[in-house]
Structures are given as structure tokens and as C-alpha cells.
């Protein structure tokens, strides 16, 4: 497959997702695949090793979140090799992305790749999400590789702003997991995602803090005071 063929897969696939991906941004995205392919030959970062698979299951899969992003501060929890955070940072230069990863070799790869590709709007946080305490909370907290929705809320819910969203990328519709979400959060919506060139089942679960509006209203009506 030539570079031109790969560009066509990316640009056409992005268009199917409702995203206009120009040649410059497509080339940047291909450079992510270049870096991942090189790193995979040295140490195991991802089980997907063929370039067409990387284009569809890493780049386009990441870009499928684009319509559901909120705000300017976004966190990618357990980013691994940088997905979905890096591809999204390329097409959203006005937004700031914090990519959180606890495994050192992966965090170093993401930091190096962001620098080489020119993602100036990316911060790499080498930490466990549950121990990370940012100065400001995030408008969107996303995760692709997660065990369950309850676990996602448990270790990353504190990162989400009161009016923010948590986005969990899943395969099959996780009805049992949704029923087990802690009461501090609620399921806002479940979106069926269709990836170009793939028949794999994909869903996105959108969560928000459950009591944020009520708590904020109560604080407005009954402001606290100190004597």
C-alpha cells in the first residue's frame, strides 16, 4: 500500500465520520502510524501491527469521538500509545489535551511522538489516574482501554468538571455495566459508532456527574456563610 493509498483511507474515512481532514492533517496522522510502527518493532505497544489496521482501528477509531467532545480541556485516561488523544489533538489545535499513562515506556513514547509530530497542545502525565490531581478539572474525560464503567468512574470521575462529560469507548453495548454505574454519575446517552471499513461493533457511553446541577442550584439559593 502506497502513502497515497493510506492518505485516501484516512481522508475518506474521516469524511465518513463527518470530519474534513486536509492533506496536512492527514500527513500528521500518518506520521503517528510511522512512529507506532517503528516503536512496535522495538517493544510491544499495540497488538495491531499492520498499517491498514492501525489507520482504521487507531486513527479513525479515535476520530469517531470528535462529535462528542466538550470544552477546551480534555483528558485521555490510560492513553497507552496515545489513542484516542493524539489523533484528536491533531484536528483540535485550539483544545488542550492531557494524556494520562502510568506505564513509563508508553508515556515516554507518547511524549516523544507528540513532539516529533508537532502536537503542541498535548501534555503527557506519567501517573495513575486515581492519584492525579490537576489544578483545573477537565471538560471531557475519555478512555478507550478500560475494564468497566464503574471502574472508569471510580478512578477518573474526580477529574471531570461538574458540567463535563466522561466518554467511555466500548465494543458491545454494555447494559450490565451501565446498570452498575455509581449514583454519583449518570448515563447521558449511548451512541452506536460505525467505523469506516470495519464491521466491528462499537459503542460510546456518555456519562456526566449526577448531582452537579442540583448541587449548584442549592449553593445559589442557600449560599454558605462563615461567622
PyMOL commands that set and color helices and strands:
alter all, ss='L'
color gray80, all
select helices_A, chain A and resi 3-16+23-40+51-63+66-68+85-91+104-117+129-131+149-159+175-179+212-221
alter helices_A, ss='H'
color red, helices_A
select strands_A, chain A and resi 73-77+96-101+122-126+138-143+160-170+185-193+202-209
alter strands_A, ss='S'
color yellow, strands_A
deselect
rebuild
show_as cartoon
